[in-house]
Amino acid sequence: MPNSTEIKGAWNEMKGKIKQKYAELTDDDLTYEEGKDDEMWGRLQQKIGKTKKEIMSLFE
């Protein structure tokens, strides 16, 4: 199980990749707060026009 530092590092890497591919996204769009992950995914889906699964597949 990854620790919080590893998770935070992985998320920061993913944020960078998303921002490179979708320049219209802001840091606010990609802010992850505990308990607000559904809201963040909703913002991404709305702005990018893709499902959560499609967004996640960008990193596989």
N, C-alpha and C positions, 0 to 999 in steps of 0.2 A: 504494500500500500504506500503510495507516494506521500511524503510529508507536505506541509503547507508551503514551504519554500519551493519545492519541486512543482507543485500545482500552480503557484503564482508565476513561476518562470515559464511554464508551458503555456499558460494563458497569455502572458505578455508576448510570447513568440507568435501565438495564433492571432492576437490583435494586430501585430505588425503585418502579417500576411493578408489579413482581411482588408486592412487599410490600403495596402499596395494594390490590391485587386479592385477595390471599391472606394475610390477616392472621396466620394460624396459622404462617407461615414465620418462622424466626428468622434472624439474621445468620449463624449457623453453617450453616444450610441453604444459604445463598447465597454462602458463602465459596468463591471460586475459587482454587485453587492449581494451578500448572503440573503437569500429569500427573494431576490428580485430577478432571478435568472429567467423566469418566464417572460417578464417584461422586456428584458434585454433581447431575448430571442424573437419576441414579437416585433420589436423595432427593426431588427436586422431583416426579418422576413418581409416586413412592409417596405423598407427602403431598397432592398436588393431584389425582391420579387421571387425569392426561392424559399423552399421549405427548410426546416431545421436540418432534416436529413441531407438535403442537397448542400447546405452550407458546411455541415460537418464533413461531407465527402471531399471537400476542397483540401482537407488536411490529412487524408489517408494515403 
